[in-house]
Amino acid sequence: MNRRRPGARRAKQQRAPWLVLPLAAAAVAYVAVPFVALLQRAPWSNLSDLVGRPVVIDALRLSMTTALAATGIALLLGIPLAWVLARTRFPGRSAARALVILPMVLPPVVGGAALLFAFGRRGLLGGPVYDSTGFLLPFSMWGVVAANTFVAMPFLVLTVESGLRAADPRYEDAAATLGASRSMIFRRITVPHAAPSIIAGAVLCWARALGEFGATVTFAGNLQGRTQTMPLAVFLALESDRDAAIALSLVLIAVSLAVLLPLRDRWLSV
Amino acid sequence: MLHAAIEVHLGAFRLDIDVDVDDGEVVALLGPNGAGKTTALRVIAGLQPLDNGRIELDGSVLDDPAADVFVPTAERPIGVVFQDYLLFPRLSALDNVAFGLRARGHGKASARNRARDWLERFALAEHAYAKPRTLSGGQAQRVALARALATDPRLLLLDEPLAALDAGTRLQVRTELRRHLATFHGARLLVTHDPVDALVLADRLVIVEQGHITQTGTPAAVTARPASRYIAQLVGINLLHGTATGEHTVRLDTGAELTVADPLPGLDIALAIRPQAIALHRQTPDGSPRNAWAATVTDLEADRDRVRVSLAGPVPATAEITPAAVADLDLAPGISVWATVKAVDLTAYER
């Protein structure tokens, strides 16, 4: 009755249920095939020439700068927001969370349009600002940053919020009994304990900002050197110069891998 | 000194206890899990507000809802050793101890210097730069104690200070903790569910069941006259006093000698024996158990599926055996028996 084949327990854990393996393999193939196709069409012989063009350099520089700036702003605003969502209770908290997550599920073009009505020349806030100072957010590099932040910040907020929820709040109690003020507890205990989730959230946020297309093109336009990011340059080049589009795509893939791979084992649970 | 009149409501649970701790006194809140002991500590530390009552330390009021007084945790002169110690995992032992000094305004260098003194006092100097996860249970406990004492509190709270340790190190750490507690002169309040911890560490026991105090008194008084069946079970431990006559032998005040497995921690010794550890026989026991004595049964008390047998003789003690064993041995008051206990079942500590 109680007999069990040696190793039966281990084998049971390892053997995948019927159909799971083929479907998993199909999933991998579905992601891999487009990359293979891209690599197979790559103009390897004059790649360095294509990558060195001003339009590519401009777009790469702009993408890196704006994605980093957006991540910085998201960190500055997003960590406090994540703390409020994770640690406090107030009426309308779930509504606030839903609102913050909305850009994740919203089509980015709609987000870009909404940004225009808020910060455009005749926008809700942008109008008065433009009338009094002449400053205009859309169609500038800061417009790209604004669009990126709008779309990418939720990734950071959600990741950090779950990190804060998982952290043991008793460490904060211990710090309080040692005389630490609320701001000292936040700086020395809460943030360091949430560091893995903050880094993971920042990477996700940065990756999302780097790939941003819809909100950027709607709100900031497509001006080379000012608002034309890598994804916009790829899209434009596909119409006119396929080789350049592929070269741009390869650069974008290389940059993403260069950032994600070193962080993967340590900070991202993937 | 601490005066705490605590009333807290947590859903259907109501904690309602009064605890006073004098300077220099160690009081143990003893009771089963869920009795409200940890909540009492949290309330005293200010991590949870009172619903009713008043907490006063050295004459200043820390919490009094009726008078609308509440001193935040960070401003209370109270050191806490938490269950599992809660050492900050990213900081070294030294920076853990320095944390409270930094929080109270010391510069980095001065905080570290004082923290180093504390580590030395607790024989931890060589572990100053160790991260908490590399410390043993006993070392982590000493770091936690040093961290709690470094800010010079007037009250020390300890929440299950020995629960995180395995049985092997527990005995030794308990003795060390007792010694270290003695160096702190303020009031000390510890929470435990383990009667032996309470008996060894505390001057006075406060027994809490389901949010209420059911008995208070010195360990000797509570063990001698447990106020309820539950307390009898909880602290129905034999406490004997004697003097060390060798590294492993104790001469009781009655003249009997008992052998202990671990080296004795001092000269003036208290021995704790769980009643379940005492075996009874009608004949002279076979072999040569080192702790055997002749005793007279003075009383039998049935307690659910157990019978507590009171024994008179050179080792006055209570044994706890099954009703079947009572029938087997044909026990009744006045009957002579042999009692034995293994050396490993004796817990010795310095009085």
Interface residues (C-beta under 8 A of the other chain):
Chain A: D168 R170 Y171 D173 A174 A175 A176 T177 L178 G179 A180 S181 M184 R188 I189 P192 H193
Chain B: R42 A45 G46 L47 P72 T73 A74 E75 R76 I78 G79 V80 F82 L86 F88 R90 F99 G100 A103 R104 R147 A148 T151
